[in-house]
Amino acid sequence: MALFTNVNGNRIVINVNCNGTAILTASHFPSFKVLLRSRSETIRVRILSLEIVKFLIEHLKEDYLALLPETIPFLAELLEDSELIVVAKSQEIIKLLEELSGESLSQYL
């Protein structure tokens, strides 16, 4: 995916919004492909995949909770990432999901 190349600074937000909009309008929701990108060896790709997930959560709101079972294992892995920014973004997403679901996800992480 071209959206995962040449990511720097402000371009992340533009790419996330563009990609997020495409995902929201797609008939087959490819969130699993975005989550798989979070396993990349490249930190910028991991960060971008988390930004896309955050964008989707913020726009789909409660509808994203249907994707929670496939999202949790990836977030659990990212909480153990060697890069602190990846861990912080993962925690931010977990907090958003906990606010939406109304319950703690710590037992699943």
N, C-alpha and C positions, 0 to 999 in steps of 0.2 A: 504494500500500500504506500503510495507516495506521501501520504499524510504523516508518515513516521520518519521521513527524511528531512534534513535541513531544518531541524527544529531548534530555535534559539530565541531567548527573550520573549518579546511580545508576539512572535509568530505562533506560539503555542495556543494562545487564546483564540486567534483567528482560525487556526487549523481545527481546534476542538469544536468551535461553533459550527464551522462548515461541515465537519465530519459528523458531529452530533445531529445536525439537521438531516443529513442524509440517512443516518441510522434510524431516526425517529420516523421517517417517511417510508422506509423500506418495508416490503411485505414480509420478509423473513428477517427477523431481528437478529443481527450477527453479534450480539454481545459477547458470545463465547470467543469469537476471533479477537475482539478487543482485549478480553481478559488474558488470552494466550500471549498477547504482546507484552503483558506485564512480566513475563518470564524471560524477556530479552536480556542479553548480557550488557546492552547499552543502557546507561542510566536515563538518557533523554527519552528513549522509547518507553521505558517503564513509567517515567513521570507523565508522559503524554497519554499513555493508556489509562492512568489513574485520573487524569484531567477529563478524559472522555467519559469515564464511568461516573465521575462527579457531575458532569454536565447532564448525563442521562438521568441520574437520580433527581437532580434539581428540576428537570423538565417533565419527567414522567411521574414524579412524586410516588404516591401509593402504588401505581401500576408497576413500578420497578420492583416492588417487593416480591412479585412472582418470580423474579430472577435471582432472588436472594440465595437459594440453595446452590446455584452454580457460581455465585460470586464469593461466598464465604471461604472456600478453600484457597482461592487466589489471595484474598486479603490476609488470611492466616499466614501464608508464605511470605507475603510482603512485609508483615510485621517483624520478620526476622532478617530483613534485607540489611546489607552492610552499609548502605547509604541512608543517613539520617533523614534526608528530605523525603525519600521514598516511604520510610516508616511513618513520618509525620503526615504525609498525604493519605496514607492508608488509614491512620487513626482518624483523620478528618472525615473520610468516607464512612468509616464505621460509626462515628458519631451521628452523621446524617441519617444513616440507615436505622440506628437506634431511635432517633427522634421520630422517624416515619413509622416504624413498627410499634413504638411504644414499649419495647422491652430490650433488655440487655442482650448483646450478642456474645458476651465474653465466654459463655459455656461452649460456643461453637468454634472459638478461635484457639 
